Amino acid sequence: MYDRKRNTHIEDEIFPYATIKKDLRPELIVKARKMAIIKDENHVWKELDDLELLKSAKLYLEDKRENKQGLTLGAILLFGNDIAIGTVAPSYKTDAIVRKYDIDRYDDRDDIRTNLIDSYDRLMMFIKKTYKRSFLFRRNY
């Protein structure tokens, strides 16, 4: 019964051999920290180093049952470099397709295979390029 009811999420999978320096892009952690501080001037991430920030966001976990600790799949997908992402999730991608004139073929496409933070920026640029009509882009960082 416990096995059916326990809360396990695929993004909590631990990769004990992944490291912050080798597999993550520290500038993205800095960017996330800045965005959090802009939203809340007294955000706890303001005072934390990178490892403590990842721990507070549950992106660095310790599994006491299997005696392992490390970065999670979520950390790698959010802050990882393209090589690390390709290693832990080879089929991960975002495929942005626009069909305006012919529903059987696409008019424009962007095959995005990078971390979620950079993917968001690329998707926003793709939307801006594809849809010329004005709509609100709101950025707080």
DAHUWO-V777256 format. One record per pair of residues at least 6 apart in sequence whose ideal C-beta (glycine too) atoms are under 7 Angstrom apart, sorted by the first residue. I is the first residue (numbers start at 1). J is the second residue. Records with the same first field share a line. If there is no record, write none. Layout:
# DAHUWO-V777256
I=J + J
This chain:
# DAHUWO-V777256
10=73
11=72 + 73 + 74
12=61 + 72 + 74
13=72 + 73
14=61 + 63 + 68 + 69 + 70 + 72
15=70 + 71 + 73 + 76 + 88
16=68 + 69 + 70
18=70 + 71 + 76 + 84
20=26 + 50 + 51
23=71 + 76 + 80 + 81 + 84
24=75 + 79 + 80 + 81
25=79 + 81
26=50
28=79 + 115 + 117
29=50 + 53 + 79
31=117
33=45 + 53
34=141
35=140 + 141
36=43 + 45
37=43 + 45 + 46
38=140 + 141
39=140
44=56
45=53
48=56
51=60
54=60 + 75
59=71 + 72 + 74 + 75 + 78
60=70 + 71 + 72 + 75
61=69 + 72
62=69
63=69
73=88 + 89
76=84 + 85 + 88
77=85 + 89 + 92 + 115 + 116
78=115 + 116 + 117
79=115
80=115
82=113 + 114
85=92 + 115
93=111 + 112 + 113
94=112 + 119 + 123
95=111
96=109 + 110 + 112 + 123 + 126
97=106 + 109
98=106 + 107 + 108 + 130
99=106 + 107
100=107
101=107
108=130
110=122 + 126
112=119 + 122 + 123
124=137
